[in-house]
Amino acid sequence: MAKLPKSNAQKTASTGVAAPGPGRQLKEQLKAGAVLVGGIGTEYLRPSLVKLYKQAGFDFLYIEYEHCLFSMTTLADTVLCARDNGLPVIAKTPQLERAEVAKLLECGIVGIQLPRTESRADVETLRSYLKFPPHGTRAIAPGYGSSGYVQPPNWGAWMREQDEETCLVVHIETRRGYENAEEIISTPGVDMVYVGPGDFSIEMGHPGDYDHPDVAGPLREILALCKKHNVPFGTTASSPAAAEQLVALGAQFFETSDELALILDAARGLVGAYRQFCPAL
């Protein structure tokens, strides 16, 4: 009888080091020049949402954990399902605080995105929370979601693997962040740079107008700095057409739309089609 191939968990248990996990796969795709499209989770976090996003073809799941309220159980179940379905998870940390970052990491999130990144010191603090000694100050907690609930027998190997797994995502959305963009982007350890166009447009004096020259111009300056320092750039575009223009300039990832907007858009489209021959009273 033919032997079945070992699962990642089995490989981890036997060698202490897992096969490339979602974080390393994410970084390898970006390094290879891929353009990644992410779906956003804001309110209805469930394993079913992961399954639907996977079927839709999203490359990663981005969880909006700064503005939205989730129970840790719901969050952990969703992240575990994403990992089991090969969908890397990036999430905002609500604040730059060790315990908040640790909980996100241990439930299996690979990318930590820091809202209102404004300085090299911000990046260095987050990197310290993400990496184990000697590169950082992350506390050891094997056997949770970050290790697939496997107790790695070789802690040293697992710590090195985890350091490679975690992705540091800076989030520039303020004028100060824009003014310090090169300092931020050039900080060692930055894996991805995201410009948040909502608050960025407010800071630049044109709330909600992502394509205004006073907003789009500085955003493209940040993109150019990312290319200069060989760091993947991403944002949320106003439309697929706007995203196409950014890809032509070198953008590599997009946090696109959340489940609330997708449900509303589809529902409006469906009802509108029926209203063509079923007028409302």
N, C-alpha and C positions, 0 to 999 in steps of 0.2 A: 504494500500500500504506500502510495506517494506521501511524503511528508508535506504538511502545509507550511507555507512561509511564516516566519515569526512575525507577530505584531510588534508595533513600536514599544508597547508596554513590556512585551517579553524580551525584546532586545535590551531595554533599559534594565530590567531585572537581572539579565545575565551578564551584561557588560558594564552597567553603571552609567552608560551614555546612550541617550535615545537617538534614533534616526532623526534627520533634520526636522525640527518642529515647525509650527506655523510662523513663528517670528523669523527664523532663518530663511524659510521659504519666501516670505514677504520681501526680505532684504535682498535675497538672490534675484527675485523677479525684477526689482527696481534696478539693481546693479546691471542686469542684462538689458535694460532699456525698455521694459514693459511699461505700459500706461494702465494703471489700475483704477477700477471703478468700484467705489464703496457704497453700500446701502447704510442708511442711518436708522438707529433704533432710539425712539424718544419716550414712548409710553407703553406700548404693548409688547414688552419683552417676553417672549416665550420661545421654546424650542420650535414651535410651528413657524414663527417668523424666520428663524434661521433656515428652515427647510425651504420656505418660499423664496427667500433671497438667494439661496444656493441654486434653486431651479431657475431663477431669473438670470443667473450668470454673474452676480456680483463677485468681486475678487476678495473683498474683506467686509467686515461688519464694523461700523463706527458707532459707539454708544455715547450718546449725549448725557454725560453724568454730572455736568455742571448745573444745568438748569432743570433737570428732570428728577423725579423721585422714584426710586426702585427699592424693593426689599433686597437684601443681600442674597437671600435664597433664590429669588427670581433671577437676579443678575447672574449668580453662579450657575444655575441650571441652563440659562441661555448660552453662557460662555462655554460650558462643557459640551453642549450640543454643537456649537460652532466648531470647537476643536475636533470633535468626532466626525464632522462633515468637511474638514479641511478648509474652514473659513477663518482666517486670522482675525483677531479682535483688537481694535484700537479703542481706547476710551479716554475721555478727559478725566483728570483728577479734579475733584471739586476745589482743591486748594493745594498749595505746595506744602504738604505735611506728611511725615514719614508713615504714620499708621494708615492714612488714606491710600497712599501709593502701595503699601504692603498688601492690603486687602485686595486691591485690584490685581496685583501680580499673582497672589496665591490662588485666586479663583481661576487663573489661567489666561488672563489678558496679557498680550505680548507687547502692545504699543501703548505707552502712557503719553498723552497729549496734554501739555501744560497751557491752559488759557492765560492770556495776558503775559506772555513771556516778554520781558523787557530788558534783560541784561544777561551778560555772561555769568554773573553770580547765580541767577535763576537756573540757568542750564546746569551749572556745576552742582548745585544743590540737588536737582532732580537726578542727575547722573549718579550722585552718591547714594540716593535711595534705590536706584535701579540695579547697581552692581555690587557684587560681593567683594569683601576684602581680597586683595589689597587695593582694588580699583574703586571701591566704594564702601558703604556701611550697611548694606542690606543684611537683615538678620536671616539666619537659616530657618527654613520651615518646609522641609521636604514632606512628601506624602499627601499633598493637596492637589488642587487642579493643575497647578503649574508643572507637576510631574506625572499627571495622569493617574493620580492616586496610587502610584507605585513608590515604595520606599527604596530609593537608590542606595545600593550597597557601598558605592564609592562616592562619598560626599564631594571630594575634590573635583572629580570628573563632572559631577552633576552641577556644581557651582560654575565651572568653566562653560558648560553647555548653556546654563541659564544666562550667563553674561552675554553669550552670543545670541540668545533668543530674544532678549528684551530690546525694544525699539524706543528710542527717545525722540518724541515728536514735539518740536517747538510750535507754538501757536502765536503768531504775530497778529495783533488786532488793535493796537494802540499807536498813537503818534510816537510815543517814546520808543516802542518796539521797532517802528519803522526807522526812526533816527539811529537806533543801535543795531540795525539789521545785520550789518557785516560782522560786528562784534559777536552777535548771537550765532549767526550761521557758521562762523569760523571756529567756534568753540569745539574742541575735541569731544567726540562722542555723540554729536548730533546726527541722527539717522534720517530724519525727514523734517521738512519745514512746511507748515500749513499757514496760509493767510486766511483769517476769518473775515469774509467780506461784509458781514452784517455790522459788527462794531467798527470795523475798519472804515466803512462808508460813513458812519456817524462821526468818527474822529476826523475824517477828511472833509466834513461839512456837507455831505450829500446823502442823508439817511436813506438806505434801501436802494440807492442807484449804483449798483455794482459796476456799471459800464461808463459812468461819468469819467471824463479824463482825469479829474483830480483824485479819483479812486483807482482807476485802471492803470494810470501812469505809475504811481508809487508801487502798486502790486507787481507790475512788470519789472520795475527796478529790483525788487526783492527776488523775483524769478531769475533775473540776470546774475545777481549775487550768488544764488544757489548754483547756477551753472558754473560760475567762476570757481566755487569751492567744492564742486562735485557732490552736492547734496540734493536729493530728490525734492522737488517743489510740488505742492498741491494746494488746492483751494476748493471752494464751491462756486461753480460758474453760474451765471444768470440764465444760461440756456446751453443746449448742446452745441449750438453754433459758436457761442463765446468760448466754450471749452475747446472746440476744434482749433480756434485761433491760438489759445494758450498752449495746446499740444505742439503746434507748429513752432512755438517759441521755446519749447523744452519742458513744459509741465508734465508730470508723471503720475499724479494720482488726484482723484476727485472724491470728496465726500458729497454725495449728490442730493438725495432726497430721503425724507423719513416716511415711516409707514402711515402717518396721519395725512400727509400731503398726497401720497400715492393712493390711499383709499378715497380721499375726496376727489382727486382728479378722475379716477376711474368711475366713481359713482356719478359725478357730473356728466361725464361722457355718455354713460349708459342712459341716465334719465333724459339727457338732451336728445339722444337718438329716438327714444320713445315719444318725446314731446313733439317730434315731427309729425306723428300721426295720432297721438293721444293728448290733445291740448288739456292743460290744467283748467279747472273751473275758476 
